[in-house]
Amino acid sequence: MDQGILNLETLWFVLIAVLWTGFFFLEGFDFGVGILLPFIGKDDDERRVVINTIGPTWDGNEVWLLTAGGAMFAAFPIWYATMFSGFYLALFLILIGLIVRGVAFEYRSKSPSSEWRRTWDGAIFVGSVLPAFLFGVAFGNLVRGVQIDAAGEYVGGFWALLNPYSLLMGVASLILFTLHGALFLSLKSKGVVCDRAMEVARPLSIATAGVLALAMVWSYVQTDSGVVPGLLPIAAVALLGVVIWLTYAKLFAWAFVFTGLTIVTVVAAIFIGMYPNVMTSTIDPAYSLTVFNASSTTMTLQIMSIVALIFVPIVLVYQSWSYWVFRKRVGPEDVRTPAH
């Protein structure tokens, strides 16, 4: 099998990186909005405003996760099998969080009871915190390397995944998504909700820059990354420095763009640092899974490339259109039930 740079295995590794980037960019602010819900929404009307900023689009954003997982399964079945079996409990908790959050969005309005709604608001919070944190832990372990044996199986157990470095990566993803959500709320809400989101974004931007700087330094020490992955973490922290200035300059739309660029840069650093490995073995580097020994057949990758070329642009056009349709800000007057 050709192991040059220009090959289908590398192409699909890049495409999977793009799919994960899209998921973290779009679902990242959904997680952030859910995390901030109990803090920014002080009464039921305000919490409905917070929820309605992502209400029309959150489920569409999750399609990126399904597509990324499906692409991993089809293009790199050995990677998919090892990661999803080895990280089973962590991924199960992520799935539970996503299910609970989705159910909460739908069931919250089924009763006017304040206790009922507070319960589901708590479910939205928990269902946002869990994935935001655990995705960072999972990708932290991909960067650090995991215990893979000669048979290509993960043998480390669940608790081995909760090492200090990966936990820090989880905290970094959690706080970065929370900042991303605060800036999204500053663009999509009106009135007091918008004001609170702006106020929260300022200290959050400083805290996020500090945590991410620590995580990026540790990432560089933790791995044998080359020059490009080494420069990308520096760029990510620099971008957050710009975000800090933009939030204090009240340029929140640009701050949102730059948090998005930060997410793109971090994911790029992770995938470039991993390549050509998809999962690095800490037992023996020879046991590592690579884009070449974990991939599907050439025929499978060729068919997938044709399907992606046809359908990905369609999905992008549709999702862009949906965001355009629901582009207006949401305020308390948009969620109150008219009096009869």
N, C-alpha and C positions, 0 to 999 in steps of 0.2 A: 504493500500500500504506500502510495506517495505521501511522504511526510514533509513536503515543502510547505511554504507559507500559503500558497494559493491552492487550496484543496477544499472539498466539500465538508470535511470534518471541521476545519478551522472556520469555514463560513457559518456552519450551524452553531459552533461555539459562540461566535460573534452575535448571531441572531438571537440565541438564548440570552446572552448578556443584554441585548437591546430589549427583549421582552421583560426581563427582570427590572431593567431601568424604568421602563414605562410603568410597570406595576408600582414600584416604589415611589415614583414621581406622583402618580395619580392617586393611588390608594394611600400614600403617605400623608397627604393632607386630610383624607377621610379619617385615618387613624387619629391625626392631631385634633380634628374637630371633635371626635368622640371623646378623647382624653380631656379636652377643655370644657366639655358640656356642663359638668356640675359646678365648674368654677366661674364660667362666664354667664351662664344662664341662671339668674337668681329667682325667677318665677316661671310658671308654666309657659307663658307667652314667649318669654326670652329663650327658654330651652327649645321651644318649637321653632323659633327663628334659627337657632344654631343648627338644629337637625335638618330643617328645610334647605339650608345652603348646600347640603350634599344629597338631599333626598332624591332628586331626579337622576343622579349620575353615579351614586356609590356602587350599585350592583354592576353597572357597565365597567367600572374600573376593575372589578374583581375578575373580569374576563381575561385580563392580562396575566393573572396568576394561573388560571386554568390553561391558558395557551402556553405559558412558560413550562408548566409541569408536563403538559402533553408533548411539547417539543423535546423536552429532556427524555421522556419515555420513548419516543419514536427515534430520535437521532442518536441518543447515548443510553441504551437500555441498561447497560451494566452500571453506569453512573447512577441512573434513576433507582435501580434495584438496591444498590449499596447505600445510597443516601437515604432513601425513604424507609429502608428497613433499619439501618443504624440509627437514624434520627427519629425513629418511629414515635416515641412518646412525646418528644418536643413538637413534632409536626401534628400529632394528634391534638395536643393542647392548642396549637394554632388553629386547627380546624374547629375545635369546640368554640374558641373565641369568635371566629368568623360566623359560625352558625348562630351563637347566642346573640351577637350583634345584629345579624340580619333579621332574626325573629323579633328582636326588640324594636327595630325600626317599624315593623309591620303591626305589632301588637300594642304598642304604646298608646295609640289613639283609640283602642277598642273600648275603653272605659273612661268616664270623666273623673273617676276617683283619683285624688292626688296621691294616695299611697300606691295605687296601681302604677301610675306614671313614674313616680320616683323609683319604684322597683325596676322598671324597664330602663329608666335612665341610668341606673347603676349597672345594668347589664350591658348597655352601650359602652359605658366607661371601661368595664372589665374586658369586654370583647374587643376593645380598641387597644388597651394596654398590652394584653397578652401577645397578639401578633407583632405589634410594634417592637416589643422587647425581644421576643423569641426569634424573629427573623434575623435580628442583629446577632444573637447568640449563634444561630445556625451558620451564618456566613462568616462569623468570626472563627468558627471551627474549620471552615473550608480554607481560610487563610492560614491558620495555624498548623493545620494538618491533623489527621485523626489516625487511630490505630486500625490499619487495614492489613490483613494477613496475606499470605501468598495466594490464597484462593480468591482474593478480591472482596472479602467480607469484613465488615466492621466488627471488631471484637472488644471495643472499649467500654460499652455499657452507657447508660444514660448519665450517670453522675460525672463521668469523664468529660462530658460535653460542657459541664458547668465549671469550667476552669476560669481563673481570674481574667485572663485576656478576653475570652469570649463573653464573659459577663460585662466587661467594660464596653465591648462592641454593642451588646444589647442595650446598655444605658445610652450609648451614643446614638443608636438608631431611634430609641424612644424619644430622646429630647430633640433630635433633629426633626422627626416627624411632628412633634408637638409644635415646634416653631413654624414648620411648614403649614400646619393647620391654623395657627393663630394668624399668619399672614393671609391665608385664604379667607378666613372670616373677615379680615379687615377689608377685603375686596368684595365680598358677597353679602355682607349684612349692612344694616342701617341702624342709626340711633345708638342706644347705650351698648348694645352688643358689639357693634363696630368699635366704639370707643374703648371698651374693655379689652377687645382683641388687640388693638393698637398698643395699649398700655402693657399688656402681657408680653407682647412681641419684643419689646425693648430689652428687659432683663433676660428674657429667654435667649435672645441672640447672643448675648455675652456668655451665658452659661453654656450654650451649645458650642460656641467657638472654643471655650476652654476644654470641654470634655472631648470634642473631636480632635483637638490638637494633641491631647494625651493619647487618645486611641490611635492616631496616625503615627505618632512617634513610636509607640509600642509595636504597631504593625510593621514598621520598618526594621525594628530590632528583632521582631519575632520571625521574620522571613528573610530569605535571601533574594529579595526583589532587586531587579536591575534599576537602571537610571530612570526609565520612564515611570514605573510604579512609584519610585521614590519622589519624583517631581509632582505626580498627581496628588498625593496626600497634602503636600505643601500648598498646591493650588486650591485644594478643598478648604483648607483653613484660611487661606487668603480671601477666598470668596465669602466666607462667613465674616471676615473682617469688613468687607464691603457691606454685607447685610447689616452689621451693627451701625455703620454710618448712615445707611439708607433709612433704617427705622427711626433713628434720632432726627434725621432730616425730613421725616414724614413722607418719604417716597416709598410707600408700602407696595405698590404694584411692582416696582423694580426690585424691592427686597424679596418679594415672592419669586420673581424670575431667578434671582441669584441663589435662593435656597434650592430651587429646582436644579440649577447648574451644579450646586454643591452635591446633591444626590447623584446626579449623572457622573460627576467626577469621582466620587467615592466608589460607585459600582464599577466604573471603568478601571480604577486602580485595583480593585479586588480581582476582576477577571484577567486583566493583563498580568498581574502578579502571579496568578495561578497557572496560566498557559505555559506549556502544553498540558499540564495536569488539570484534571477536573476534581480529583480528590488526592491529596498528598498523604502518603503513608508515613507515620512517625516511627513505625517499626523498622522499615527498610525502604529507602527511596525506590528500590527496584519493584516494590509492590504497589506503587502509586498507579492510580487509574489516569489514563491520558485520553486526549481526544482521539487517539488512534486505536488504543486497545480496548476502549469502552464504547466504540461507535457501532452503528448499524452498518448494513451493507451499502455499497455505493449506489445500487439501484434504489434502495429505500431513500437515501439522501437526495437522489436526483428527483424522485417523485415528490418528496416533501418540498423541494426547492420550487418546483413548478406550481404546486398548490399555494405556497406562501406568496409567490409572485402575483397570483391572481387575487387571493382573498385578503391579504394584509392591507393593500391600499383601500379596499372597500370598507374594511373595519375602521381604518383611520379616518376616512371621509365621513362615515356615519357618526363616529364618536365626536369628531370636530363639530359636526352639525348639531348634535345634541347639546354640546356645551354652548353653542351660539344661541340656540333656542332658549336655554335657561340661564342666560347671561345676566339677567337683571338682579339687582340687590334685593334682599329679603328683609322686611321690617315687621314690627309687631302688628301693624295694620294689615299685613298680608296673611297672617295666621289666625287672627281672631275670628270666632264664629259670629256671623251677624245676628243681632238681636231680633227676635220675632215679636 
